[in-house]
Amino acid sequence: LCITGNAERGASAVKGLLDLSRYDFESQGMLTLDGEWQFYNGRLIEPVRYSPSLAWEKPDVYITPPTLWNYYEINGKPIPGFGYGTYRTIVTGVKPGVPMGIKILPESTAYDLYIDGYLLANNGVVGKTQDHSAPGYRPNSVFFTPQNGEFVITIHLSNFVFARGGMWDAPTLGTKTQIENLDRFLIQRDLFMTGCYFITFLLFIVIFVNRPTNRYWLYFALLCVVTTSRIMVYGSHIL
């Protein structure tokens, strides 16, 4: 599996526009969407289909995930952690009729993901106030087939429970097969690591039972439990 990084990739969104006309997913792998996204603070912009005029719209600011919106300013004032807004990227130069997928991890802290105006994924409840929103914490994979050579990714995001808001992980774009393989890899990796730490936990518990005077065996066994717990709530989020 290959996810193209900043130094070696051949495409990156500039001012909310990502041109993939020279990018080949089959040879270059999946692409992390960590370029410049259009961001509209305090507004849930209506998801729309692609039109050339979208590239000329001026958002409040351009944000580059995984940088959170707290680190940006609008009219000289920093964006507060609590609030809501819209991320948008226009993708051009893709092959029509070829199934594609997007892997998106939990963001801070609720989102709705649209492709060309169609809701394909959501996490928690996006709202304009704390009473009308709810956080969510699970990864999603969405699949779609572009009918034309362009499509628009729109993400509505709200946060009223965490000190830092915004997209703390950049989505990953690839072919349908690549995203499916990525999902399987993440789950298999986490299950394998969970099994390894569980076996190590049992081994050191047995050693401690036979040598109870040395508490270091017990401490290491407990460390394995803590590490296993972290694996199950992070990465592919098995729990």
N, C-alpha and C positions, 0 to 999 in steps of 0.2 A: 504494500500500500504506500502511496506517495501523496502527501499534501504539500503543494508547492509553497515555499517560504518567500519572504520579502526579497532575499538576495538573488534568487535564481528564477523567479517567476517572470513570465513574459507579458503579463497583463495586470493592471491595477486601476481601480476606479479613480478618476480625477474629477473633482467637483460634481460627484454624483453620477458620472457617466463611465461605464465599463465597456470597453470595446474588445470583443473576443474574436474578431475576424481573423487574427493571426495566432490564435491559441488553439492547440489541439489537445483535448482532454485525454485521448487514448495514449499519446506519447509523453505528454507533460504532466499527467496526473490531475488530481483534484486541485481546486483553487480556493484559497482562503480569501473571503471577501472583507479584507481589512484595509481597503482603500478609503477614499473620502466619500462619506454618505451625506446626502442632504438631510438637515435636521431642522424641524419646525417645533420650537418650544411652546408648550401650552396649547397646542393644536393637534387634533386628530384629523389629518388631511384625508379627504375621501380617496380611497384606492381607485386608480384609473388604469386603463390600458395605455399602451405606448402611443405617444404622438411626438413629433419633432419639437414642439413648443415646450415640452417638459424640460428639455435640456437648458432652456433659457430662463426658467424660473429661478429666482434667487431666494434661497432658504434663509433662516435666521443665522445659521452657521453651518460649516462643514465639519463633521466629526469622523474621526478615524478609529473604529473599534480595534482592539478592545479597550481603548481609552474611554472612561466614563464621562458623562456629560458634566459632572462637577468641575472638570478641569478646563472648561470652555467658558467664554464670556460673550454676552450679547449686549451691545451698547455700553461696554465698560463694566458690566455687572456680571459676576459669576452665576452660572445656572445652579439653582439650589438642588440638593439631592432629592427632595420630595417634589413630585410633579408628574407631568406626562408630556408626551410629544410624539412626533412621527419621524421615523427614519425612512429614507427612500433612495434607491439606486436604480438607474436605468441601464439595462444590459442590452447590448447590440452585438451583431455579428455572429449569432449562434446559428446552428443548422436547424431549419424547420423540420418538424416531424420526428426529431430524435428525443426520446424520453430522457429527462434530466431529474436530478434530485438535489435537495438542500438539506444539510445536517445543521441543526441549530441547537445549541446547548442552552441551559437555563440562563435567562437574562435577569436584570434587576428591575422589577421583580415579577412583572406580568406582561405578556405580549400577545398580539394577534399578528400573524404573518399572512400577507396577501400576495398573490401573483396575478398581475393584470386585473385586479379588482375582485378576485376570488379568494375567499378565506380558506387557507389550506392547513393552518396549524394555530393553536392557541395554547397558552400556558397561564393558568390563573385567570383572573377577570380584570380586564383593562377598564379603568374608570377615571373620571375627572376629579373625584374626591375619595377620601379614604373609606367612606361609608359605602361607596358604590364600586369598590375594587377589592381584589383579593390576590395575594401573592401565589405564585406557583413555582415548582422546582423540579422540573423533569425535562429531559432532552426530547427532541422531536426530529423526525425525518419526513420530508414531504417530497412527493413525486409529481411531475407535470410534464406535458409535452408542448413545447412552444409551437404555435401554429404559424408564426412568422419568424423573422430573423431577430426579433426584439421582444423583450418583456420587461416589466417593471416590478421590482420587489419593494413592497411597502410594509413597514413594521410599525404598528401602534404599540407604544410601550408606556406603562405607568408604574410609579413606585411611591408608596407611602409608608413603607415599613423598614427600609434599609437606609443607612446614612448616605450611601452612594448609589446614584441611579444611572440607568443607561445600559448599553450592550457591553457587558464585561467579557464576552466571548464573541469573536467574529464568526458568522456562519461559513459553512464550507459548501462550495458548489462543485458538482461533478455529474457524470452520467448516472443513470439509474443503477446500473450494475456496480459502479464504484461506491456509491453511497450505501447500497445494500451490503457490499463487502465490508465497508467501514463499520457498519452497525454490528455485523457478526464478529469482526475482529475485536471491537471494544468489549463486547459481552464475553467472548471467549477469553480475552486477556484478563479481565477482572475475575472471572470464575476461576481461572488457573491460579492467579495470585492469591485469591481467597483460600483455595484448597492448600496451597503451599504453606501459608501462614497457619492454617488450622492444624496441619500435620506437625509443623514445628511447635505449635502450642502444646499438642498432646505429648510430643517427645520430651519437652522440658518439664512438663508436669510429672511425667513418669520419673525423670531424673530427680526432681525435687522430692517426690515421695520416698525415693530410695536414699536420698541425701538431704534430709530436712534441715540440717544445720547450716547449709549454704543457701541463703535466701535469694542469691542472684539468679538461680535457675527459675524461681517463682517470678521474679521481677521481669525477666526476659519473656516468660510465658504470657504475663499480663500485657507486655508491650506488643506481642503478637496479636492479642485480642483487640487492642486499640487500633493497630494498623489495619486489621481486617475490617473493623467497623468503618474506618475512613474509606477504604476501597469500595465498600458496599453503598456508601452514600455519595460518592464522588465518581468521576469518570463516566461510566455508562449508567450510573445511578440505579443499581440493581434493586435497591429498596424503594 
